[in-house]
Amino acid sequence: MIKSFVLVCGVALAAFGSGSGVQAEAGGKAFAIFFYESPQGFANRTNKESGRYWAKWTGYIGSIQKSGVIESGAALLPPSGSSAGKASLSGYVVVRAKSLKDAQAIARRSPAVDHVEVREVLPMAQHKGAN
Amino acid sequence: MTYCLAYYESAADFERRESSDAPAYWGAWSAYIDALADANVLVRGAGAGLQPPATATVIRGKDIQDGPVVDTREQLGGFVLITVESLDEAISWAQKAPVSGDGAVEVRPVLPPPAG
């Protein structure tokens, strides 16, 4: 299901789904990839680095969308208040991959961040909270 | 506005998932997610429960390590996206989450789409 936010070329992303109706690769497992950025990383979203910052992220997310493995994702506003220089969650994607190694490979291609955490998603029993 | 609610849990909380407490643990989360869905605030297909932190991998540049970032006691257990009228409403939903006293919920706005 395409989410309400549309990816506009070269501009900021919000929440997005699997793109043009391409079915995520059947089988495989769902992995969540969480991106953590330092305060400088967040600052680059709006300072003079912003053109480069968004170009890299749009390219990265676009390439995952094209390969049909993305299930969902969102970019997050930075935390309010000070994080004392520590990295904070900046966004995430949920992708479908055959193995943890494949998911890690996707994670490693992300633009420079403080770090990335890859975690397998629970195979939830279907209930009305799921789609 | 759309917010991400990220649920952080302690090691003891994660252990409950596998213990005799498991039905109560999962029952509470199921009921909470259903409540979000019933209130029409849950963005469907966007959230996920996560496998425990021991299954995590952390990647820093070229460096890959098994296990989560260790300098925090609480670890991500799951997250949802909700669409609500205000931050107060988002916080109110965060407070209803069945996280234990050892846990926390982080409420963070999702980047809005660009104008034009």
gemmi code that builds the backbone of each chain (N, CA, C; Angstrom):
import gemmi

chains = {
    "A": [
        ("MET", (0.865, -1.188, 0.000), (0.000, 0.000, 0.000), (0.892, 1.225, 0.000)),
        ("ILE", (0.703, 2.111, -0.948), (1.555, 3.311, -0.979), (1.080, 4.261, 0.119)),
        ("LYS", (2.013, 4.724, 0.881), (1.670, 5.612, 1.978), (1.350, 7.000, 1.432)),
        ("SER", (0.885, 7.870, 2.337), (0.417, 9.163, 1.861), (1.550, 10.094, 1.437)),
        ("PHE", (2.780, 9.832, 1.825), (3.869, 10.714, 1.420), (4.523, 10.200, 0.153)),
        ("VAL", (4.780, 11.093, -0.765), (5.334, 10.677, -2.041), (6.783, 11.094, -2.119)),
        ("LEU", (7.624, 10.243, -2.631), (9.033, 10.591, -2.784), (9.164, 11.567, -3.939)),
        ("VAL", (9.641, 12.755, -3.663), (9.853, 13.752, -4.699), (11.339, 13.808, -4.980)),
        ("CYS", (11.688, 13.678, -6.237), (13.095, 13.597, -6.624), (13.913, 14.707, -6.020)),
        ("GLY", (15.000, 14.361, -5.395), (15.967, 15.324, -4.915), (15.534, 16.100, -3.701)),
        ("VAL", (14.380, 15.769, -3.101), (13.933, 16.556, -1.947), (13.724, 15.611, -0.761)),
        ("ALA", (13.378, 16.182, 0.365), (13.336, 15.404, 1.606), (12.319, 14.280, 1.575)),
        ("LEU", (12.616, 13.228, 2.277), (11.711, 12.096, 2.415), (10.920, 12.222, 3.699)),
        ("ALA", (9.750, 11.651, 3.724), (9.021, 11.552, 4.986), (8.779, 10.071, 5.219)),
        ("ALA", (7.553, 9.667, 5.403), (7.286, 8.241, 5.555), (6.947, 7.702, 4.176)),
        ("PHE", (7.392, 6.525, 3.883), (7.161, 6.011, 2.542), (6.955, 4.518, 2.583)),
        ("GLY", (6.381, 4.020, 1.532), (6.101, 2.584, 1.472), (6.899, 1.935, 0.375)),
        ("SER", (6.363, 0.846, -0.152), (7.186, 0.048, -1.053), (7.217, 0.593, -2.473)),
        ("GLY", (6.786, 1.833, -2.688), (6.955, 2.413, -4.020), (5.895, 1.949, -4.986)),
        ("SER", (6.212, 1.986, -6.231), (5.240, 1.845, -7.316), (4.533, 0.505, -7.397)),
        ("GLY", (4.175, -0.076, -6.287), (3.412, -1.313, -6.369), (4.282, -2.521, -6.639)),
        ("VAL", (5.588, -2.324, -6.719), (6.468, -3.495, -6.876), (6.350, -4.342, -5.625)),
        ("GLN", (6.061, -5.582, -5.753), (5.932, -6.449, -4.598), (7.288, -6.694, -3.976)),
        ("ALA", (7.352, -6.550, -2.692), (8.597, -6.920, -2.010), (8.847, -8.393, -2.290)),
        ("GLU", (10.104, -8.732, -2.448), (10.515, -10.105, -2.723), (9.817, -11.075, -1.780)),
        ("ALA", (9.099, -12.012, -2.334), (8.366, -12.957, -1.501), (9.361, -13.818, -0.743)),
        ("GLY", (8.960, -14.271, 0.420), (9.883, -15.052, 1.223), (10.909, -14.124, 1.836)),
        ("GLY", (11.902, -14.705, 2.461), (12.864, -13.866, 3.155), (12.247, -13.383, 4.447)),
        ("LYS", (12.988, -12.598, 5.177), (12.539, -12.134, 6.473), (12.567, -10.619, 6.489)),
        ("ALA", (11.798, -10.064, 7.384), (11.779, -8.611, 7.497), (12.827, -8.179, 8.518)),
        ("PHE", (13.626, -7.196, 8.138), (14.642, -6.632, 9.031), (14.424, -5.137, 9.130)),
        ("ALA", (14.541, -4.630, 10.349), (14.476, -3.184, 10.540), (15.908, -2.659, 10.587)),
        ("ILE", (16.150, -1.575, 9.864), (17.471, -0.944, 9.872), (17.284, 0.438, 10.462)),
        ("PHE", (17.897, 0.692, 11.608), (17.764, 1.975, 12.293), (19.028, 2.784, 12.088)),
        ("PHE", (18.852, 4.035, 11.657), (19.988, 4.911, 11.418), (20.119, 5.881, 12.581)),
        ("TYR", (21.331, 5.985, 13.104), (21.596, 6.903, 14.199), (22.588, 7.952, 13.718)),
        ("GLU", (22.225, 9.210, 13.940), (23.136, 10.277, 13.525), (23.529, 11.151, 14.691)),
        ("SER", (24.711, 11.725, 14.575), (25.205, 12.652, 15.598), (24.504, 13.994, 15.410)),
        ("PRO", (24.631, 14.881, 16.376), (24.040, 16.215, 16.208), (24.541, 16.893, 14.922)),
        ("GLN", (25.810, 16.654, 14.549), (26.313, 17.233, 13.303), (25.573, 16.664, 12.105)),
        ("GLY", (25.301, 15.371, 12.164), (24.553, 14.746, 11.078), (23.198, 15.405, 10.898)),
        ("PHE", (22.482, 15.616, 12.001), (21.184, 16.285, 11.920), (21.345, 17.707, 11.392)),
        ("ALA", (22.405, 18.383, 11.841), (22.613, 19.770, 11.401), (22.789, 19.826, 9.883)),
        ("ASN", (23.417, 18.767, 9.315), (23.650, 18.754, 7.872), (22.369, 18.689, 7.057)),
        ("ARG", (21.240, 18.419, 7.721), (19.986, 18.386, 6.976), (19.582, 19.779, 6.540)),
        ("THR", (20.014, 20.786, 7.273), (19.535, 22.138, 7.010), (20.648, 23.155, 6.825)),
        ("ASN", (21.926, 22.748, 7.026), (22.985, 23.744, 6.827), (23.473, 23.697, 5.373)),
        ("LYS", (24.661, 24.232, 5.126), (25.082, 24.306, 3.727), (25.406, 22.941, 3.133)),
        ("GLU", (25.472, 21.922, 3.986), (25.686, 20.562, 3.464), (24.385, 19.915, 3.003)),
        ("SER", (23.269, 20.613, 3.189), (21.988, 19.931, 3.057), (21.758, 19.368, 1.662)),
        ("GLY", (22.229, 20.085, 0.625), (22.028, 19.567, -0.728), (22.646, 18.190, -0.855)),
        ("ARG", (23.875, 18.073, -0.384), (24.583, 16.798, -0.470), (23.939, 15.751, 0.427)),
        ("TYR", (23.554, 16.197, 1.620), (22.937, 15.278, 2.588), (21.717, 14.608, 1.976)),
        ("TRP", (20.776, 15.421, 1.460), (19.523, 14.861, 0.950), (19.743, 14.090, -0.336)),
        ("ALA", (20.714, 14.557, -1.150), (20.985, 13.817, -2.388), (21.441, 12.403, -2.058)),
        ("LYS", (22.304, 12.279, -1.056), (22.785, 10.940, -0.697), (21.666, 10.062, -0.174)),
        ("TRP", (20.824, 10.623, 0.680), (19.755, 9.810, 1.247), (18.703, 9.459, 0.219)),
        ("THR", (18.344, 10.436, -0.629), (17.351, 10.140, -1.660), (17.868, 9.039, -2.572)),
        ("GLY", (19.176, 9.127, -2.899), (19.770, 8.101, -3.754), (19.726, 6.730, -3.102)),
        ("TYR", (20.088, 6.692, -1.841), (20.133, 5.421, -1.116), (18.740, 4.801, -1.018)),
        ("ILE", (17.784, 5.594, -0.535), (16.425, 5.066, -0.373), (15.849, 4.693, -1.731)),
        ("GLY", (16.106, 5.537, -2.725), (15.612, 5.239, -4.069), (16.138, 3.909, -4.574)),
        ("SER", (17.411, 3.646, -4.312), (17.986, 2.397, -4.828), (17.388, 1.196, -4.103)),
        ("ILE", (17.090, 1.336, -2.822), (16.462, 0.201, -2.135), (15.040, 0.022, -2.642)),
        ("GLN", (14.348, 1.138, -2.866), (12.989, 1.024, -3.379), (12.977, 0.330, -4.732)),
        ("LYS", (13.947, 0.694, -5.571), (13.999, 0.099, -6.918), (14.226, -1.392, -6.857)),
        ("SER", (14.993, -1.842, -5.870), (15.267, -3.270, -5.792), (14.099, -4.018, -5.164)),
        ("GLY", (13.038, -3.261, -4.815), (11.802, -3.901, -4.393), (11.830, -4.535, -3.017)),
        ("VAL", (12.818, -4.203, -2.210), (12.894, -4.886, -0.924), (12.354, -4.061, 0.231)),
        ("ILE", (12.010, -2.809, -0.050), (11.624, -1.963, 1.073), (10.162, -2.166, 1.411)),
        ("GLU", (9.851, -2.257, 2.695), (8.475, -2.403, 3.119), (7.929, -1.110, 3.698)),
        ("SER", (8.758, -0.402, 4.395), (8.308, 0.864, 4.967), (9.531, 1.592, 5.477)),
        ("GLY", (9.314, 2.833, 5.892), (10.416, 3.591, 6.463), (9.967, 4.987, 6.785)),
        ("ALA", (10.795, 5.698, 7.527), (10.507, 7.095, 7.805), (11.779, 7.778, 8.267)),
        ("ALA", (11.843, 9.076, 7.961), (12.897, 9.910, 8.526), (12.288, 10.633, 9.713)),
        ("LEU", (13.058, 10.810, 10.742), (12.542, 11.416, 11.969), (13.167, 12.776, 12.206)),
        ("LEU", (12.371, 13.670, 12.828), (12.930, 14.938, 13.259), (13.938, 14.663, 14.370)),
        ("PRO", (14.920, 15.527, 14.522), (15.885, 15.293, 15.594), (15.221, 15.440, 16.954)),
        ("PRO", (15.837, 14.866, 17.986), (15.262, 15.012, 19.323), (15.336, 16.464, 19.757)),
        ("SER", (14.320, 16.906, 20.495), (14.385, 18.268, 21.019), (15.251, 18.213, 22.263)),
        ("GLY", (15.824, 19.295, 22.625), (16.723, 19.265, 23.774), (18.077, 18.711, 23.356)),
        ("SER", (18.985, 18.728, 24.256), (20.349, 18.324, 23.914), (20.537, 16.826, 24.093)),
        ("SER", (21.276, 16.218, 23.194), (21.545, 14.789, 23.350), (22.950, 14.610, 23.912)),
        ("ALA", (23.532, 15.705, 24.378), (24.887, 15.674, 24.944), (25.884, 15.108, 23.935)),
        ("GLY", (25.678, 15.444, 22.659), (26.633, 15.009, 21.646), (26.482, 13.566, 21.205)),
        ("LYS", (25.552, 12.834, 21.846), (25.429, 11.418, 21.456), (24.564, 11.287, 20.207)),
        ("ALA", (24.728, 10.179, 19.546), (23.943, 9.928, 18.340), (22.505, 9.601, 18.726)),
        ("SER", (21.559, 10.020, 17.882), (20.141, 9.717, 18.109), (19.537, 9.093, 16.864)),
        ("LEU", (18.430, 8.406, 17.069), (17.715, 7.785, 15.962), (17.324, 8.858, 14.950)),
        ("SER", (17.693, 8.667, 13.691), (17.360, 9.672, 12.680), (16.359, 9.147, 11.669)),
        ("GLY", (16.182, 7.840, 11.623), (15.229, 7.278, 10.683), (15.395, 5.773, 10.650)),
        ("TYR", (14.536, 5.126, 9.874), (14.618, 3.675, 9.775), (14.002, 3.240, 8.453)),
        ("VAL", (14.360, 2.020, 8.028), (13.623, 1.356, 6.961), (13.369, -0.073, 7.424)),
        ("VAL", (12.308, -0.671, 6.931), (12.079, -2.098, 7.129), (12.211, -2.722, 5.741)),
        ("VAL", (13.112, -3.684, 5.617), (13.364, -4.314, 4.321), (13.159, -5.811, 4.442)),
        ("ARG", (12.958, -6.434, 3.281), (12.834, -7.885, 3.245), (14.132, -8.423, 2.641)),
        ("ALA", (14.757, -9.366, 3.332), (16.029, -9.915, 2.844), (16.078, -11.393, 3.182)),
        ("LYS", (16.922, -12.129, 2.413), (16.993, -13.574, 2.635), (17.700, -13.913, 3.940)),
        ("SER", (18.595, -13.044, 4.351), (19.393, -13.383, 5.530), (19.862, -12.113, 6.200)),
        ("LEU", (20.355, -12.276, 7.410), (20.908, -11.140, 8.128), (22.044, -10.505, 7.332)),
        ("LYS", (22.877, -11.322, 6.710), (24.000, -10.788, 5.930), (23.512, -9.880, 4.819)),
        ("ASP", (22.442, -10.300, 4.140), (21.908, -9.457, 3.063), (21.377, -8.148, 3.632)),
        ("ALA", (20.720, -8.242, 4.786), (20.201, -7.020, 5.414), (21.353, -6.112, 5.824)),
        ("GLN", (22.414, -6.702, 6.340), (23.580, -5.905, 6.731), (24.171, -5.201, 5.514)),
        ("ALA", (24.189, -5.923, 4.386), (24.752, -5.327, 3.165), (23.957, -4.094, 2.766)),
        ("ILE", (22.631, -4.188, 2.901), (21.795, -3.030, 2.599), (22.114, -1.895, 3.577)),
        ("ALA", (22.268, -2.263, 4.845), (22.528, -1.252, 5.872), (23.854, -0.540, 5.620)),
        ("ARG", (24.846, -1.298, 5.193), (26.180, -0.719, 5.037), (26.244, 0.286, 3.909)),
        ("ARG", (25.323, 0.201, 2.955), (25.348, 1.147, 1.849), (24.759, 2.495, 2.232)),
        ("SER", (24.274, 2.620, 3.442), (23.636, 3.884, 3.801), (24.680, 4.996, 3.820)),
        ("PRO", (24.233, 6.236, 3.614), (25.162, 7.367, 3.732), (25.763, 7.389, 5.137)),
        ("ALA", (26.860, 8.082, 5.269), (27.569, 8.083, 6.549), (26.659, 8.496, 7.693)),
        ("VAL", (26.664, 7.701, 8.725), (25.889, 7.995, 9.918), (26.810, 7.648, 11.094)),
        ("ASP", (26.356, 7.922, 12.298), (27.163, 7.512, 13.438), (27.205, 5.986, 13.496)),
        ("HIS", (26.023, 5.367, 13.478), (25.989, 3.919, 13.343), (24.607, 3.478, 12.888)),
        ("VAL", (24.537, 2.226, 12.520), (23.297, 1.632, 12.034), (23.023, 0.389, 12.872)),
        ("GLU", (21.792, 0.171, 13.273), (21.471, -1.079, 13.966), (20.502, -1.876, 13.102)),
        ("VAL", (20.828, -3.142, 12.916), (19.984, -4.036, 12.117), (19.342, -5.024, 13.075)),
        ("ARG", (18.018, -5.142, 13.021), (17.329, -6.042, 13.931), (16.234, -6.754, 13.164)),
        ("GLU", (16.179, -8.070, 13.351), (15.123, -8.815, 12.671), (13.771, -8.480, 13.288)),
        ("VAL", (12.764, -8.400, 12.459), (11.427, -8.071, 12.924), (10.735, -9.332, 13.408)),
        ("LEU", (9.950, -9.200, 14.451), (9.207, -10.341, 14.960), (8.169, -10.774, 13.947)),
        ("PRO", (8.057, -12.072, 13.705), (6.949, -12.541, 12.875), (5.668, -12.480, 13.688)),
        ("MET", (5.016, -11.314, 13.649), (3.854, -11.115, 14.512), (2.685, -11.959, 14.016)),
        ("ALA", (1.970, -12.477, 14.946), (0.699, -13.111, 14.571), (-0.180, -12.009, 13.995)),
        ("GLN", (-0.885, -12.295, 12.938), (-1.698, -11.265, 12.314), (-2.814, -10.859, 13.261)),
        ("HIS", (-2.906, -9.579, 13.512), (-4.093, -9.092, 14.210), (-4.420, -7.753, 13.597)),
        ("LYS", (-5.453, -7.113, 14.054), (-5.913, -5.954, 13.300), (-4.956, -4.783, 13.347)),
        ("GLY", (-3.923, -4.866, 14.140), (-2.938, -3.791, 14.146), (-1.988, -3.869, 12.967)),
        ("ALA", (-1.886, -5.049, 12.367), (-1.008, -5.204, 11.204), (-1.775, -4.793, 9.964)),
        ("ASN", (-1.068, -4.680, 8.825), (-1.783, -4.234, 7.612), (-2.426, -5.380, 6.874)),
    ],
    "B": [
        ("MET", (-0.478, 15.101, 12.345), (0.982, 14.946, 12.266), (1.338, 13.503, 12.570)),
        ("THR", (2.413, 13.091, 11.966), (2.806, 11.700, 12.171), (3.988, 11.623, 13.130)),
        ("TYR", (3.871, 10.755, 14.101), (4.923, 10.562, 15.091), (5.377, 9.115, 15.089)),
        ("CYS", (6.648, 8.933, 15.383), (7.182, 7.600, 15.613), (7.233, 7.389, 17.121)),
        ("LEU", (6.643, 6.303, 17.591), (6.756, 5.929, 19.000), (7.712, 4.751, 19.048)),
        ("ALA", (8.877, 4.959, 19.668), (9.875, 3.903, 19.756), (9.884, 3.393, 21.194)),
        ("TYR", (9.679, 2.092, 21.350), (9.551, 1.493, 22.681), (10.860, 0.849, 23.090)),
        ("TYR", (11.385, 1.295, 24.225), (12.649, 0.773, 24.736), (12.372, -0.069, 25.969)),
        ("GLU", (13.003, -1.227, 26.024), (12.748, -2.144, 27.132), (14.049, -2.627, 27.744)),
        ("SER", (13.958, -3.056, 29.000), (15.153, -3.534, 29.693), (15.355, -5.024, 29.379)),
        ("ALA", (16.500, -5.533, 29.811), (16.802, -6.960, 29.608), (15.723, -7.823, 30.257)),
        ("ALA", (15.281, -7.406, 31.451), (14.248, -8.179, 32.150), (12.952, -8.208, 31.342)),
        ("ASP", (12.629, -7.068, 30.699), (11.425, -7.029, 29.870), (11.537, -8.020, 28.717)),
        ("PHE", (12.695, -8.031, 28.074), (12.869, -8.961, 26.954), (12.759, -10.405, 27.421)),
        ("GLU", (13.262, -10.647, 28.622), (13.178, -12.022, 29.134), (11.742, -12.457, 29.344)),
        ("ARG", (10.882, -11.504, 29.685), (9.475, -11.840, 29.918), (8.849, -12.460, 28.671)),
        ("ARG", (9.374, -12.093, 27.494), (8.782, -12.591, 26.250), (8.855, -14.105, 26.175)),
        ("GLU", (9.874, -14.665, 26.842), (10.093, -16.115, 26.747), (9.701, -16.833, 28.023)),
        ("SER", (9.244, -16.092, 29.008), (9.004, -16.711, 30.321), (7.550, -17.143, 30.435)),
        ("SER", (7.196, -17.595, 31.623), (5.803, -17.991, 31.848), (4.908, -16.759, 31.806)),
        ("ASP", (5.526, -15.588, 31.871), (4.794, -14.328, 31.773), (4.443, -13.957, 30.335)),
        ("ALA", (4.936, -14.768, 29.401), (4.824, -14.387, 27.986), (3.393, -14.065, 27.548)),
        ("PRO", (2.397, -14.879, 27.909), (1.038, -14.544, 27.459), (0.600, -13.171, 27.946)),
        ("ALA", (0.950, -12.844, 29.199), (0.566, -11.528, 29.716), (1.301, -10.436, 28.956)),
        ("TYR", (2.598, -10.677, 28.693), (3.414, -9.691, 27.972), (2.820, -9.429, 26.597)),
        ("TRP", (2.629, -10.483, 25.822), (2.145, -10.312, 24.451), (0.702, -9.851, 24.429)),
        ("GLY", (-0.083, -10.328, 25.411), (-1.480, -9.894, 25.488), (-1.566, -8.392, 25.677)),
        ("ALA", (-0.714, -7.862, 26.542), (-0.750, -6.426, 26.802), (-0.374, -5.636, 25.546)),
        ("TRP", (0.657, -6.099, 24.832), (1.071, -5.389, 23.622), (0.029, -5.489, 22.522)),
        ("SER", (-0.544, -6.678, 22.369), (-1.592, -6.864, 21.371), (-2.759, -5.934, 21.624)),
        ("ALA", (-3.159, -5.850, 22.896), (-4.298, -4.997, 23.241), (-3.974, -3.542, 22.935)),
        ("TYR", (-2.736, -3.133, 23.233), (-2.324, -1.748, 22.995), (-2.336, -1.424, 21.507)),
        ("ILE", (-1.770, -2.320, 20.696), (-1.726, -2.077, 19.255), (-3.136, -2.057, 18.689)),
        ("ASP", (-3.975, -2.974, 19.184), (-5.366, -2.981, 18.732), (-6.062, -1.668, 19.086)),
        ("ALA", (-5.756, -1.141, 20.273), (-6.369, 0.134, 20.685), (-5.946, 1.250, 19.734)),
        ("LEU", (-4.660, 1.255, 19.340), (-4.179, 2.258, 18.376), (-4.920, 2.109, 17.052)),
        ("ALA", (-5.130, 0.846, 16.647), (-5.815, 0.606, 15.378), (-7.271, 1.032, 15.482)),
        ("ASP", (-7.917, 0.686, 16.602), (-9.326, 1.030, 16.782), (-9.539, 2.531, 16.807)),
        ("ALA", (-8.551, 3.258, 17.335), (-8.679, 4.716, 17.407), (-8.332, 5.361, 16.074)),
        ("ASN", (-7.975, 4.512, 15.090), (-7.616, 5.017, 13.754), (-6.408, 5.938, 13.768)),
        ("VAL", (-5.490, 5.722, 14.697), (-4.275, 6.547, 14.688), (-3.062, 5.773, 14.166)),
        ("LEU", (-3.177, 4.440, 14.168), (-2.034, 3.632, 13.755), (-1.813, 3.716, 12.254)),
        ("VAL", (-0.602, 4.013, 11.834), (-0.269, 3.962, 10.410), (0.025, 2.497, 10.099)),
        ("ARG", (-0.863, 1.884, 9.304), (-0.768, 0.436, 9.137), (0.444, 0.040, 8.321)),
        ("GLY", (0.993, -1.086, 8.671), (2.136, -1.616, 7.948), (3.441, -0.903, 8.260)),
        ("ALA", (3.373, 0.118, 9.119), (4.587, 0.899, 9.329), (5.381, 0.476, 10.547)),
        ("GLY", (4.740, -0.140, 11.524), (5.461, -0.462, 12.750), (6.003, -1.872, 12.721)),
        ("ALA", (6.737, -2.220, 13.762), (7.226, -3.586, 13.868), (7.650, -3.875, 15.300)),
        ("GLY", (7.414, -5.131, 15.716), (8.045, -5.623, 16.935), (9.400, -6.160, 16.516)),
        ("LEU", (10.376, -6.070, 17.371), (11.729, -6.469, 16.992), (12.198, -7.665, 17.788)),
        ("GLN", (13.020, -8.506, 17.164), (13.695, -9.579, 17.869), (14.582, -8.953, 18.945)),
        ("PRO", (14.951, -9.729, 19.938), (15.680, -9.142, 21.066), (17.058, -8.597, 20.692)),
        ("PRO", (17.618, -7.721, 21.545), (18.864, -7.021, 21.228), (20.031, -7.947, 20.921)),
        ("ALA", (20.053, -9.141, 21.491), (21.163, -10.057, 21.208), (21.229, -10.390, 19.719)),
        ("THR", (20.127, -10.224, 19.000), (20.116, -10.541, 17.568), (20.527, -9.351, 16.722)),
        ("ALA", (20.820, -8.229, 17.370), (21.117, -7.016, 16.602), (22.519, -7.054, 16.035)),
        ("THR", (22.741, -6.269, 14.985), (24.096, -6.020, 14.504), (24.238, -4.514, 14.441)),
        ("VAL", (25.385, -4.015, 14.854), (25.647, -2.589, 14.773), (26.791, -2.359, 13.796)),
        ("ILE", (26.544, -1.450, 12.861), (27.519, -1.185, 11.818), (28.006, 0.238, 11.971)),
        ("ARG", (29.324, 0.419, 12.107), (29.938, 1.753, 12.138), (30.947, 1.795, 11.005)),
        ("GLY", (30.597, 2.501, 9.957), (31.510, 2.535, 8.821), (31.706, 1.115, 8.328)),
        ("LYS", (32.952, 0.650, 8.310), (33.211, -0.704, 7.815), (33.110, -1.756, 8.919)),
        ("ASP", (32.936, -1.290, 10.125), (32.986, -2.198, 11.260), (31.611, -2.791, 11.547)),
        ("ILE", (31.517, -4.107, 11.627), (30.231, -4.754, 11.935), (30.387, -5.527, 13.227)),
        ("GLN", (29.484, -5.292, 14.155), (29.555, -6.036, 15.422), (28.228, -6.681, 15.729)),
        ("ASP", (28.291, -7.872, 16.282), (27.064, -8.523, 16.724), (26.628, -7.913, 18.036)),
        ("GLY", (25.319, -7.884, 18.230), (24.814, -7.353, 19.492), (24.520, -5.878, 19.342)),
        ("PRO", (23.750, -5.347, 20.267), (23.320, -3.958, 20.150), (24.404, -3.002, 20.638)),
        ("VAL", (24.129, -1.711, 20.495), (24.972, -0.694, 21.112), (24.873, -0.926, 22.617)),
        ("VAL", (25.976, -1.147, 23.262), (25.881, -1.652, 24.636), (25.812, -0.589, 25.714)),
        ("ASP", (25.997, 0.669, 25.336), (26.086, 1.631, 26.439), (24.730, 2.118, 26.917)),
        ("THR", (23.673, 1.445, 26.523), (22.355, 1.818, 27.055), (21.743, 0.596, 27.705)),
        ("ARG", (21.035, 0.844, 28.836), (20.382, -0.291, 29.484), (19.133, -0.675, 28.724)),
        ("GLU", (18.418, 0.313, 28.208), (17.188, -0.001, 27.497), (17.514, -0.146, 26.019)),
        ("GLN", (16.866, -1.096, 25.398), (17.065, -1.348, 23.981), (15.736, -1.273, 23.270)),
        ("LEU", (15.788, -0.955, 21.994), (14.580, -0.903, 21.181), (13.886, -2.255, 21.182)),
        ("GLY", (12.572, -2.245, 21.480), (11.819, -3.490, 21.410), (10.839, -3.475, 20.267)),
        ("GLY", (10.503, -2.266, 19.820), (9.542, -2.161, 18.728), (9.210, -0.706, 18.503)),
        ("PHE", (8.412, -0.441, 17.490), (8.013, 0.934, 17.204), (6.728, 0.927, 16.386)),
        ("VAL", (6.030, 2.050, 16.409), (4.878, 2.253, 15.527), (4.950, 3.671, 14.987)),
        ("LEU", (4.217, 3.933, 13.933), (3.965, 5.300, 13.484), (2.495, 5.579, 13.755)),
        ("ILE", (2.200, 6.740, 14.320), (0.802, 7.121, 14.527), (0.564, 8.502, 13.938)),
        ("THR", (-0.663, 8.730, 13.490), (-1.036, 10.046, 12.971), (-2.079, 10.621, 13.913)),
        ("VAL", (-1.746, 11.731, 14.564), (-2.597, 12.337, 15.579), (-2.606, 13.848, 15.402)),
        ("GLU", (-3.468, 14.502, 16.187), (-3.639, 15.949, 16.025), (-2.540, 16.757, 16.687)),
        ("SER", (-1.890, 16.196, 17.705), (-0.956, 17.027, 18.477), (0.081, 16.162, 19.175)),
        ("LEU", (1.133, 16.818, 19.600), (2.161, 16.122, 20.369), (1.565, 15.565, 21.660)),
        ("ASP", (0.663, 16.322, 22.276), (0.041, 15.849, 23.514), (-0.661, 14.523, 23.307)),
        ("GLU", (-1.345, 14.422, 22.162), (-2.042, 13.174, 21.887), (-1.050, 12.036, 21.685)),
        ("ALA", (0.064, 12.359, 21.004), (1.089, 11.327, 20.787), (1.650, 10.858, 22.124)),
        ("ILE", (1.895, 11.826, 23.005), (2.436, 11.486, 24.324), (1.450, 10.634, 25.093)),
        ("SER", (0.180, 10.987, 24.976), (-0.837, 10.224, 25.688), (-0.834, 8.760, 25.235)),
        ("TRP", (-0.675, 8.532, 23.941), (-0.589, 7.161, 23.457), (0.694, 6.485, 23.923)),
        ("ALA", (1.774, 7.267, 23.963), (3.046, 6.694, 24.426), (2.910, 6.222, 25.865)),
        ("GLN", (2.165, 7.011, 26.661), (2.028, 6.653, 28.077), (1.170, 5.422, 28.286)),
        ("LYS", (0.334, 5.093, 27.301), (-0.513, 3.902, 27.450), (0.248, 2.617, 27.133)),
        ("ALA", (1.454, 2.760, 26.563), (2.171, 1.560, 26.126), (2.543, 0.704, 27.332)),
        ("PRO", (2.468, -0.608, 27.178), (2.797, -1.498, 28.301), (4.300, -1.686, 28.501)),
        ("VAL", (5.032, -0.566, 28.526), (6.446, -0.700, 28.862), (6.547, -0.709, 30.379)),
        ("SER", (7.489, -1.453, 30.891), (7.632, -1.558, 32.338), (8.283, -0.297, 32.879)),
        ("GLY", (8.396, -0.237, 34.196), (9.058, 0.887, 34.845), (10.508, 1.031, 34.401)),
        ("ASP", (11.071, -0.059, 33.896), (12.461, -0.004, 33.430), (12.574, 0.499, 31.999)),
        ("GLY", (11.433, 0.663, 31.369), (11.476, 0.984, 29.940), (11.181, 2.446, 29.683)),
        ("ALA", (11.099, 2.780, 28.411), (10.818, 4.155, 28.027), (10.218, 4.161, 26.644)),
        ("VAL", (9.523, 5.235, 26.320), (8.995, 5.409, 24.975), (9.550, 6.717, 24.443)),
        ("GLU", (10.104, 6.684, 23.266), (10.576, 7.918, 22.649), (9.555, 8.348, 21.608)),
        ("VAL", (9.117, 9.594, 21.693), (8.136, 10.135, 20.753), (8.880, 11.101, 19.836)),
        ("ARG", (8.830, 10.857, 18.543), (9.588, 11.693, 17.651), (8.770, 11.992, 16.407)),
        ("PRO", (8.658, 13.282, 16.025), (7.882, 13.575, 14.810), (8.597, 13.021, 13.581)),
        ("VAL", (7.788, 12.593, 12.627), (8.329, 12.160, 11.347), (8.509, 13.394, 10.485)),
        ("LEU", (9.523, 13.434, 9.677), (9.737, 14.585, 8.813), (8.515, 14.800, 7.934)),
        ("PRO", (8.002, 16.013, 7.907), (6.860, 16.268, 7.038), (7.315, 16.304, 5.578)),
        ("PRO", (6.407, 16.069, 4.655), (6.804, 16.127, 3.249), (7.141, 17.558, 2.886)),
        ("PRO", (8.007, 17.777, 1.913), (8.405, 19.128, 1.551), (7.242, 19.889, 0.918)),
        ("ALA", (7.249, 21.191, 1.017), (6.224, 21.989, 0.350), (6.490, 21.946, -1.131)),
        ("GLY", (5.488, 21.808, -1.933), (5.634, 21.887, -3.387), (6.290, 20.690, -4.052)),
    ],
}
model = gemmi.Model(1)
for chain_id, residues in chains.items():
    chain = gemmi.Chain(chain_id)
    for i, (resn, *xyz) in enumerate(residues, 1):
        res = gemmi.Residue()
        res.name, res.seqid = resn, gemmi.SeqId(i, " ")
        for name, pos in zip(("N", "CA", "C"), xyz):
            atom = gemmi.Atom()
            atom.name, atom.element = name, gemmi.Element(name[0])
            atom.pos, atom.b_iso = gemmi.Position(*pos), 0.0
            res.add_atom(atom)
        chain.add_residue(res)
    model.add_chain(chain)
structure = gemmi.Structure()
structure.add_model(model)
structure.setup_entities()
